[in-house]
Amino acid sequence: MSAICNLSQKIKEAGIEIGKREMIMKMCDKGYTIAQIADVAGMDEKQIEDTIKMLNCYQYKRLNMI
């Protein structure tokens, strides 16, 4: 039973992570600043910058903000 609980927890955590990434990308594409995104996501600005770079946010590349 413990293995099932662990698997469920990992699936839940993965879903939360995917949701955060989607939110970050939507905010990025709408032109929010890294500071604004970090505030809403509850993350530090470096984490947001790394996520945006990893996910290849068009808006920030176009504006050459990172």
LINUR-V254203 format. One record per residue. N is the residue number from 1. RES is the residue in one small letter. SS is DSSP state (a for helix, b for strand, c for the rest). NEAR is the number of other ideal C-beta (glycine too) atoms within 10 Angstrom. D_FIRST is the distance of its C-alpha to the first C-alpha in Angstrom with 2 decimals. Layout:
BEGIN
n=N res=RES ss=SS near=NEAR d_first=D_FIRST
n=N res=RES ss=SS near=NEAR d_first=D_FIRST
END
This chain:
BEGIN
n=1 res=m ss=c near=5 d_first=0.00
n=2 res=s ss=a near=6 d_first=3.81
n=3 res=a ss=a near=7 d_first=5.45
n=4 res=i ss=a near=8 d_first=5.27
n=5 res=c ss=a near=9 d_first=6.50
n=6 res=n ss=a near=10 d_first=8.83
n=7 res=l ss=a near=10 d_first=10.05
n=8 res=s ss=a near=10 d_first=10.76
n=9 res=q ss=a near=10 d_first=12.57
n=10 res=k ss=a near=10 d_first=14.52
n=11 res=i ss=a near=10 d_first=15.56
n=12 res=k ss=a near=10 d_first=16.71
n=13 res=e ss=a near=10 d_first=18.63
n=14 res=a ss=a near=10 d_first=20.20
n=15 res=g ss=a near=10 d_first=21.35
n=16 res=i ss=a near=10 d_first=22.90
n=17 res=e ss=a near=11 d_first=24.65
n=18 res=i ss=a near=10 d_first=26.04
n=19 res=g ss=a near=10 d_first=27.30
n=20 res=k ss=a near=16 d_first=29.02
n=21 res=r ss=a near=15 d_first=30.67
n=22 res=e ss=a near=11 d_first=31.93
n=23 res=m ss=a near=13 d_first=33.34
n=24 res=i ss=a near=24 d_first=35.02
n=25 res=m ss=a near=18 d_first=36.60
n=26 res=k ss=a near=12 d_first=37.86
n=27 res=m ss=a near=21 d_first=39.38
n=28 res=c ss=a near=23 d_first=40.84
n=29 res=d ss=a near=12 d_first=42.39
n=30 res=k ss=c near=10 d_first=43.91
n=31 res=g ss=c near=11 d_first=45.59
n=32 res=y ss=c near=17 d_first=43.77
n=33 res=t ss=c near=14 d_first=44.41
n=34 res=i ss=a near=21 d_first=41.85
n=35 res=a ss=a near=10 d_first=42.25
n=36 res=q ss=a near=13 d_first=41.61
n=37 res=i ss=a near=24 d_first=38.47
n=38 res=a ss=a near=19 d_first=37.19
n=39 res=d ss=a near=13 d_first=37.90
n=40 res=v ss=a near=13 d_first=36.04
n=41 res=a ss=a near=16 d_first=33.03
n=42 res=g ss=c near=8 d_first=32.81
n=43 res=m ss=c near=15 d_first=33.26
n=44 res=d ss=c near=11 d_first=36.21
n=45 res=e ss=a near=13 d_first=38.97
n=46 res=k ss=a near=10 d_first=38.31
n=47 res=q ss=a near=16 d_first=34.75
n=48 res=i ss=a near=26 d_first=36.31
n=49 res=e ss=a near=17 d_first=39.05
n=50 res=d ss=a near=13 d_first=36.67
n=51 res=t ss=a near=20 d_first=34.56
n=52 res=i ss=a near=22 d_first=37.78
n=53 res=k ss=a near=12 d_first=39.13
n=54 res=m ss=a near=10 d_first=35.98
n=55 res=l ss=a near=13 d_first=35.88
n=56 res=n ss=c near=9 d_first=39.66
n=57 res=c ss=c near=23 d_first=40.75
n=58 res=y ss=a near=11 d_first=44.05
n=59 res=q ss=a near=15 d_first=45.54
n=60 res=y ss=a near=18 d_first=45.41
n=61 res=k ss=a near=13 d_first=46.63
n=62 res=r ss=a near=8 d_first=49.46
n=63 res=l ss=c near=10 d_first=50.52
n=64 res=n ss=c near=6 d_first=49.98
n=65 res=m ss=c near=14 d_first=48.16
n=66 res=i ss=c near=13 d_first=45.83
END
